[in-house]
């Protein structure tokens, strides 16, 4: 289903990023875009771009998700 609707896939990924479920890097990877291109998509969708973990717990979560 997501292959037939790239816009729906991007909306799902943007939502996951916005809710903090995935990082910018993961969002870019899932969409097949560079991080800069993903930032542009987020700006177009008026989504706040997160700049790194805000707490030690978030840093650990990012590290766990990186592998």
JOFEN-V366534 format. One record per backbone hydrogen bond with DSSP energy under -1.0 kcal/mol. CO is the residue of the C=O (numbers start at 1). NH is the residue of the N-H. Records with the same first field share a line. If there is no record, write none. Layout:
CO = NH + NH
This chain:
5 = 9
6 = 10
7 = 11
8 = 12
9 = 13
10 = 14
11 = 15
12 = 16
13 = 17
14 = 18
15 = 19
16 = 21 + 22
17 = 20
23 = 27
24 = 28
25 = 29
26 = 30
27 = 31
28 = 32 + 33
34 = 38
35 = 39
36 = 40
37 = 41
38 = 42
39 = 43
40 = 44
41 = 45
42 = 47
43 = 46
55 = 59
56 = 60
57 = 61
58 = 62
59 = 63
60 = 64
61 = 65
62 = 66
